[in-house]
Amino acid sequence: MSAKVSITLDEEVLEFVDRSSQNRSQFINEILSQAKKNQLLKDLADAYTELANNPEYQAETKLWDVTVGDGIDA
């Protein structure tokens, strides 16, 4: 789904967009989609870092690691 919006760009930015692509909407969508993906990856990395620095989570993980290796065959 798409929505039509009106935005204001600096003249230099618009010139850059026009030099970079024949389709302004497609170019801007690609740039913003990449920015969204980058933000998601950063948020994910931050969440993993938070877990890695959480002593309660680390203790729980250690208990599960012992359970997994308790000798029960798959």
N, C-alpha and C positions, 0 to 999 in steps of 0.2 A: 504494500500500500504506500502511496506517496501523498504528500500534501504540498500544495503550492504556497510558497511564502515569499515575502518581500524582504530583502536585506539590503543594507548599505555597505559598500566596499570602498576602501580608499582607491583612488585612481590608479596608483602604482600596483596595487593588488589585482585590480581588475585587468590591467594590462598584462600582468603575469599570467593570470588565468587564461586570457585570450591567446597569449603566445604558447601556452602549454597544451591547449586542447581546443578542438572545434566545438565541443559541447560543454558549456559552462556548468550546467546542472550535473552532468556525469562526473566532471572533474571535481567539483566541490563535494559531491556525494562520496567519491573515492577517498578524498582527503579526510573527510569526517568519519568515514567507516574505519579507516586506518587508525585515526585518533581514538575512536571508541574501542577498537581491538587492543591498542596499546594500553589504554586505561584499564581494561579488563585484565590483561596480563599483569599489570602492576598491582592491581588489587589482589589478584591470586597470589603473586609472589609475597606481598605484604601479609596475607593470611597465613601462608606457609611459614614465614619468618616468625609470626606471632605464635604459631603452634610450636615451633622449634624452641622458642624461648619461654614456653609455659611449663613450669615444673610439674603441675598436676597432670597435664597431657602426657608429658614424658614418662611419668611414673605409671600411668595407665597403659601406655604403649609397651613399656618394659614387661608388665604383667602379661599382656597378650603375647608378646614374643616368647615368653616362657611357655605359655599354654600351647602355642603353635608347635613348639618343639618337644612336646611331652611324649612322643613316641607313638601316637595313634596313627595307624596307616590310613592313607587316603582311601 
